[in-house]
Amino acid sequence: MTIIVRKKPGESDDQLVSAFRRKAFSEDVVSEAKERQYYEKPSARRHRRQEELARGRRK
């Protein structure tokens, strides 16, 4: 889960930050951090995921 972005010669700091953000979003780090922000009991997690699946089937 560790994201490593190395600065290349001639690369600006803005480009480095941009590369980090792209990599973080592609590895889904942000959404996982939001999910793990608060503890959720396993039964509540199962219940929430079942509701999400049912909502997806209805659409």
Secondary structure, 3 states (H helix, E strand, C coil): CCCCCCCCCCCCHHHHHHHHHHHHHHCCHHHHHHHCCCCCCHHHHHHHHHHHHHHHHHC
